[in-house]
Amino acid sequence: MYPYSVLSVSPYPNSALSVGQYAIIAVVVVLSLSAWLILVFTAGREPRHRGTAAGTTSLPQQPRAQEQERGQPERKAA
């Protein structure tokens, strides 16, 4: 029929995917969904309260006498 049948273009291209390609698509979708759910779950959690656990430190407390020595005036109650 056509001398160049290899070069002929069909209006309906072959869009069939192999089983391996479908498996890769499914794995990517499942991994993406699970990563999204994990991120949403961790972002929505309440932060942990770090009490007096070992290895935690609090900000240093300075007595009033040291503040006055540095030249800061004492505030009077109104």
N, C-alpha and C positions, 0 to 999 in steps of 0.2 A: 504494500500500500504506500506507506510513506518511506522515502529513501532514508530519512534521518529520524527514525522513530525514537532514538535516544534523546534527541533535542526537542521533542514535542512537549508542549506544556498543556497540562490538563487544567480545566477550571476547578477541579476538585483535587487539591493536593493530598498526598498521603500523610495523614496526621496521626497515624497509629503509633502509640508509644510501646516500648517493650516492657516486660514485667519488671525488669531491673530499674527502669526509669520511674515507673509507678511506685516501686518500693522506696526509692530515694526521695521522691516527692512526699510520700507518707511519713518517712522518718523525719524529714526537715519540718513538716507541719507539726508533728507530735512534739519534737524537741523545742520548737519555737513557742508552742502553747504552754508547755510545762515551764519553760524559763520565764515566760510572762506571768504565769500564776505564782511562781515562787517570788518574783520581784514584787508583785502586788501584795502578797502575804507579808513579806518582810517589811515593806514600807508601811503597812497598816498596823504593825504591832506597836504596843506600848514600849517605850525604852526601858531597859533594865535600870533598876535603882541600885546604885553602888553605895552601899552603906559603909560600914566599917570593915569591909573585906580586906584581907591582907594585900598589901601592895598598893593601896590607894592612899593618897595624901590629900589633905585639905589645904586651902589657902592659908598663908601665915596670918595670924592675928597680931595686931600691934596694939599695945596699951596706949591709953590717952597721953601719958607722960611723954612718950616718944613723939607724938604728933605735935605737942606744944614745943618741944625742943627744936623741931624743924622750922619753927616760925609760923605755924598755922594758928590763927587766932581761935580762941575757944568760942563756940557759938552759945549764945544765951537764949533761954526759952522765952517765947513771947508772952 
